[in-house]
Amino acid sequence: MSALAQQQPHNAHILLNLARAYRHGQQHVASLAILDRLLAQDPQHCGALQEKLETLHLAGHAEELSRLVQELADHWAVAVQSAQRLAFGRLLCRGLAHLADDQAGELLRRNRDRLVTLGTELSVDLIWPIYRRADLMGHGPQFDALARALMDKDKIGLSTARAILQASYRAGIPHWHRIGLHVSDRVPAIDRARVLMDLAALSGLPAKALALRHKSPARAGADAGLQIAMLLRQQGRSRVAARYLGLVWRHNPDDPTVLREYISSLCGAGLCPRQASAGSRDPASARDVAQLAPIAQGWAELITCPAPQIFGPKAMRQ
């Protein structure tokens, strides 16, 4: 990408992808430098603005991020064409998700009337975080139009559907079960069982929830595997949960949450030290720095394990 950018220094598509590659490589300064070049040529380049939002958020540049989101709100206020208004509305929603509560609250209040009009035009994945944040800040009634728009959507992504169900349950909404059934009908068919599992688990029916699970840990994936293990533990089947998480971990060896829960389950089930320590690899086996995180998570879980028989003095020295 760098070679292509040198050959075609004014090609916005190449520069944007190079900036994205730098961001994924955690080289935020280099990424922002390219994005600023793009925005100097075209201050309303939506792709560059979106990329800059994500990069500033990941780099922890809170003040600059706040200024950029405010600029987006200003652009949105004066946009004439409907396509422009929609594009800046999308960007503003993405930016609001990254702001501190006080800053986000002020922007939500000032832009409420225009934000609620986006309910029919934006995807659920953009609408839900805005409505949820407004609701948690006590502005839920003013954003009811967004809630209605959410329920009217034909398609809802799995993570958003699960979040809506969980939030409805925790908020004590009387018809939370009906909301769960409603959103489960709008997720892709391949994901519907996951929402129904949540629904059964929240209803106090772990056996019914487990009957809907993927039998293969490889097909279940990391997130579903964690959900299934939690249900097994609710049934008092700690050893089964530990064994299941072991299979999930083999298919997701670099997921720190899976590794932490796997070792915690082994310790909680009282399985032998050899089995517990087998869950955590030697740090020397890491191929790169990113792989050290899950290994460190595993060793931290072992060191803090409440079962004293897991570690003797020799193991602690190791």
C-alpha positions as CSV (number, residue, x, y, z in Angstrom):
1,M,0.0,0.0,0.0
2,S,2.8,2.4,0.8
3,A,4.4,1.8,-2.6
4,L,1.1,2.4,-4.4
5,A,0.6,5.6,-2.4
6,Q,4.0,6.8,-3.6
7,Q,3.1,6.0,-7.2
8,Q,-0.3,7.6,-6.9
9,P,-0.1,10.3,-4.2
10,H,-3.5,11.8,-5.0
11,N,-5.5,8.6,-5.2
12,A,-7.9,9.0,-2.3
13,H,-9.0,5.3,-2.4
14,I,-5.4,4.1,-2.0
15,L,-4.6,6.7,0.7
16,L,-7.8,5.8,2.7
17,N,-6.9,2.1,2.6
18,L,-3.3,2.8,3.7
19,A,-4.6,4.9,6.6
20,R,-6.9,2.0,7.6
21,A,-4.0,-0.4,7.4
22,Y,-1.9,1.8,9.6
23,R,-4.8,1.9,12.1
24,H,-5.1,-1.8,12.2
25,G,-1.3,-1.9,12.8
26,Q,-1.8,0.5,15.7
27,Q,0.3,3.1,14.0
28,H,-2.2,5.9,14.8
29,V,0.1,8.9,14.1
30,A,0.8,7.7,10.6
31,S,-2.9,7.0,10.0
32,L,-4.0,10.4,11.1
33,A,-1.3,12.1,9.0
34,I,-2.7,10.5,5.9
35,L,-6.3,11.3,6.9
36,D,-5.5,14.9,7.5
37,R,-4.0,15.1,4.0
38,L,-7.2,13.7,2.5
39,L,-9.4,16.0,4.5
40,A,-7.3,19.0,3.5
41,Q,-8.2,18.2,-0.1
42,D,-11.9,17.4,0.7
43,P,-13.1,18.5,4.2
44,Q,-16.3,16.5,3.7
45,H,-14.8,13.2,2.6
46,C,-17.1,10.8,4.5
47,G,-14.8,7.8,4.3
48,A,-11.9,9.8,5.7
49,L,-14.1,11.4,8.4
50,Q,-15.3,8.0,9.5
51,E,-11.8,6.5,9.6
52,K,-10.6,9.5,11.6
53,L,-13.3,9.0,14.1
54,E,-12.2,5.4,14.7
55,T,-8.5,6.3,14.8
56,L,-8.9,9.2,17.3
57,H,-11.0,6.9,19.5
58,L,-8.5,4.1,19.4
59,A,-5.6,6.5,20.0
60,G,-7.3,8.0,23.0
61,H,-7.3,11.6,21.6
62,A,-10.5,12.6,23.5
63,E,-10.3,16.4,22.9
64,E,-9.7,16.1,19.2
65,L,-12.4,13.5,18.9
66,S,-14.9,15.8,20.6
67,R,-14.0,18.7,18.3
68,L,-14.5,16.4,15.2
69,V,-17.9,15.2,16.4
70,Q,-19.0,18.8,17.0
71,E,-17.8,19.7,13.4
72,L,-19.9,16.8,12.1
73,A,-22.9,18.1,13.9
74,D,-22.3,21.5,12.4
75,H,-21.9,20.0,8.9
76,W,-25.1,18.1,9.4
77,A,-27.0,21.2,10.4
78,V,-26.2,23.0,7.2
79,A,-26.3,20.1,4.7
80,V,-28.7,20.8,1.9
81,Q,-28.8,17.6,-0.1
82,S,-30.6,14.6,1.5
83,A,-27.7,12.3,0.8
84,Q,-25.4,14.7,2.6
85,R,-27.7,14.9,5.6
86,L,-27.9,11.1,5.8
87,A,-24.1,10.7,5.5
88,F,-23.4,13.2,8.2
89,G,-26.1,11.8,10.4
90,R,-24.5,8.4,10.2
91,L,-21.1,9.9,11.1
92,L,-22.5,11.8,14.0
93,C,-24.1,8.6,15.4
94,R,-20.8,6.8,15.2
95,G,-19.0,9.7,16.8
96,L,-21.5,10.0,19.6
97,A,-20.9,6.4,20.6
98,H,-17.2,7.3,21.4
99,L,-17.8,10.5,23.4
100,A,-17.8,10.9,27.2
101,D,-21.3,11.1,28.8
102,D,-21.3,14.8,29.4
103,Q,-20.3,15.7,25.8
104,A,-22.6,13.1,24.3
105,G,-25.5,14.3,26.5
106,E,-25.2,17.9,25.3
107,L,-25.1,16.9,21.7
108,L,-28.0,14.5,22.1
109,R,-30.1,17.3,23.6
110,R,-29.2,19.9,21.0
111,N,-29.8,17.5,18.0
112,R,-32.7,15.5,19.3
113,D,-35.3,16.7,16.8
114,R,-33.0,15.9,13.8
115,L,-31.8,12.6,15.3
116,V,-35.2,11.1,15.8
117,T,-36.0,11.8,12.1
118,L,-33.1,9.4,11.2
119,G,-34.9,6.4,12.7
120,T,-36.4,5.2,9.4
121,E,-33.2,5.8,7.4
122,L,-30.4,4.4,9.5
123,S,-29.6,0.8,10.3
124,V,-30.5,-0.7,13.7
125,D,-26.8,-1.0,14.6
126,L,-26.5,2.8,14.5
127,I,-29.9,3.6,16.0
128,W,-29.7,1.3,19.0
129,P,-26.5,2.7,20.7
130,I,-28.0,6.3,20.4
131,Y,-31.3,5.3,21.9
132,R,-29.7,3.3,24.6
133,R,-27.3,6.0,25.6
134,A,-30.1,8.6,25.6
135,D,-32.3,6.3,27.7
136,L,-29.5,5.7,30.3
137,M,-29.1,9.5,30.6
138,G,-32.7,9.9,31.4
139,H,-33.8,11.2,27.9
140,G,-35.5,8.0,26.8
141,P,-39.0,9.6,26.5
142,Q,-37.7,12.3,24.1
143,F,-36.2,9.5,21.9
144,D,-39.3,7.2,21.8
145,A,-39.5,7.7,18.0
146,L,-36.1,5.9,17.7
147,A,-37.4,3.0,19.8
148,R,-40.4,2.7,17.6
149,A,-38.2,2.8,14.5
150,L,-36.1,0.0,16.0
151,M,-39.1,-2.3,16.4
152,D,-40.3,-1.5,12.9
153,K,-37.1,-2.7,11.2
154,D,-37.2,-5.9,9.1
155,K,-33.7,-6.9,9.9
156,I,-31.7,-6.7,13.1
157,G,-28.2,-8.0,13.7
158,L,-27.5,-10.7,16.3
159,S,-25.5,-8.6,18.7
160,T,-28.0,-5.7,18.6
161,A,-31.0,-8.1,19.0
162,R,-29.3,-9.7,22.1
163,A,-28.5,-6.3,23.5
164,I,-32.1,-5.1,23.1
165,L,-33.4,-8.2,24.9
166,Q,-30.9,-8.0,27.7
167,A,-31.6,-4.2,28.2
168,S,-35.4,-4.8,28.2
169,Y,-35.1,-7.5,30.8
170,R,-32.7,-5.5,33.1
171,A,-35.0,-2.5,32.9
172,G,-37.9,-4.5,34.1
173,I,-40.1,-3.8,31.1
174,P,-43.2,-6.0,31.6
175,H,-43.4,-7.2,28.0
176,W,-39.6,-7.9,27.7
177,H,-40.4,-11.5,26.7
178,R,-42.5,-10.3,23.8
179,I,-39.7,-7.9,22.8
180,G,-37.4,-10.9,22.7
181,L,-39.6,-12.9,20.4
182,H,-40.1,-9.8,18.2
183,V,-36.4,-9.2,17.7
184,S,-35.6,-13.0,17.3
185,D,-37.9,-13.0,14.3
186,R,-35.8,-10.3,12.7
187,V,-32.3,-11.7,13.0
188,P,-30.9,-14.0,10.3
189,A,-32.2,-17.5,10.5
190,I,-28.8,-18.9,11.3
191,D,-28.6,-16.7,14.4
192,R,-32.1,-17.0,15.7
193,A,-31.3,-19.8,18.1
194,R,-28.9,-17.6,20.0
195,V,-31.6,-15.0,20.8
196,L,-34.0,-17.8,21.8
197,M,-31.3,-19.2,24.1
198,D,-31.1,-15.9,25.8
199,L,-34.8,-15.7,26.1
200,A,-35.0,-19.2,27.7
201,A,-32.1,-18.4,30.0
202,L,-33.7,-15.2,31.2
203,S,-36.9,-17.0,31.8
204,G,-35.2,-19.4,34.1
205,L,-35.2,-22.3,31.7
206,P,-31.5,-23.3,31.2
207,A,-32.4,-26.8,30.0
208,K,-34.6,-25.4,27.2
209,A,-31.9,-22.9,26.3
210,L,-29.3,-25.7,26.1
211,A,-31.6,-27.7,23.8
212,L,-31.2,-24.9,21.2
213,R,-27.4,-24.9,21.3
214,H,-24.9,-25.9,18.6
215,K,-23.6,-29.4,19.6
216,S,-20.2,-28.7,18.0
217,P,-18.0,-26.2,19.8
218,A,-16.3,-25.4,16.5
219,R,-19.5,-24.3,15.0
220,A,-20.7,-22.5,18.1
221,G,-17.9,-20.0,18.1
222,A,-16.3,-18.2,21.1
223,D,-19.3,-16.0,22.1
224,A,-21.8,-18.8,21.8
225,G,-19.4,-21.2,23.6
226,L,-19.2,-18.8,26.6
227,Q,-23.0,-18.5,26.6
228,I,-23.4,-22.3,26.6
229,A,-20.9,-22.8,29.4
230,M,-22.7,-20.2,31.5
231,L,-25.9,-22.2,31.1
232,L,-24.2,-25.4,32.0
233,R,-22.9,-23.9,35.2
234,Q,-26.4,-22.6,36.0
235,Q,-27.5,-26.3,35.9
236,G,-24.7,-27.2,38.3
237,R,-22.7,-29.0,35.6
238,S,-19.4,-27.3,36.3
239,R,-17.2,-30.1,35.0
240,V,-19.2,-30.4,31.8
241,A,-18.9,-26.6,31.4
242,A,-15.1,-26.8,31.9
243,R,-14.7,-29.6,29.3
244,Y,-16.9,-27.7,26.8
245,L,-14.9,-24.6,27.3
246,G,-11.7,-26.6,26.7
247,L,-13.1,-27.6,23.3
248,V,-14.1,-24.0,22.5
249,W,-10.6,-22.8,23.5
250,R,-8.9,-25.3,21.1
251,H,-10.8,-23.6,18.3
252,N,-10.2,-20.1,19.6
253,P,-6.8,-20.3,21.3
254,D,-6.1,-16.5,21.1
255,D,-9.4,-15.4,22.7
256,P,-8.5,-14.0,26.2
257,T,-12.1,-14.3,27.5
258,V,-12.4,-17.9,26.5
259,L,-9.1,-18.8,28.0
260,R,-9.9,-16.9,31.3
261,E,-13.3,-18.6,31.6
262,Y,-11.8,-22.0,30.7
263,I,-9.2,-21.9,33.5
264,S,-11.7,-20.4,35.9
265,S,-14.1,-23.2,35.2
266,L,-11.3,-25.8,35.7
267,C,-10.4,-24.3,39.1
268,G,-14.1,-23.9,40.1
269,A,-14.8,-27.6,39.1
270,G,-11.9,-28.7,41.3
271,L,-10.1,-30.4,38.5
272,C,-6.5,-31.5,38.9
273,P,-3.6,-29.0,38.7
274,R,-2.2,-30.6,35.6
275,Q,-5.5,-30.0,33.7
276,A,-5.7,-26.4,34.9
277,S,-2.1,-25.5,34.1
278,A,-2.5,-27.1,30.6
279,G,-4.9,-24.4,29.7
280,S,-2.2,-21.7,29.8
281,R,0.7,-21.9,27.4
282,D,4.2,-20.9,28.1
283,P,4.7,-17.2,27.1
284,A,7.7,-18.3,24.9
285,S,5.1,-20.0,22.6
286,A,3.7,-16.6,21.5
287,R,4.4,-15.9,17.9
288,D,3.9,-12.1,18.4
289,V,3.1,-9.5,21.0
290,A,-0.6,-9.8,20.4
291,Q,-0.6,-13.4,21.5
292,L,0.9,-12.6,24.8
293,A,-2.4,-11.1,26.1
294,P,-4.4,-14.3,26.2
295,I,-1.4,-16.2,27.7
296,A,-1.0,-13.6,30.4
297,Q,-4.8,-13.7,31.1
298,G,-4.5,-17.5,31.6
299,W,-1.6,-17.3,34.0
300,A,-3.2,-14.4,35.9
301,E,-6.3,-16.6,36.4
302,L,-4.2,-19.5,37.6
303,I,-2.2,-17.3,40.1
304,T,-5.4,-15.9,41.6
305,C,-7.2,-19.3,41.6
306,P,-9.0,-19.7,45.0
307,A,-8.1,-23.4,45.1
308,P,-4.8,-23.7,46.9
309,Q,-4.0,-27.2,45.7
310,I,-3.7,-25.8,42.1
311,F,-0.3,-24.3,42.8
312,G,2.6,-25.5,44.9
313,P,5.8,-23.5,45.6
314,K,7.5,-25.0,42.5
315,A,4.6,-24.0,40.2
316,M,4.5,-20.5,41.6
317,R,8.2,-20.0,40.9
318,Q,7.6,-21.1,37.3
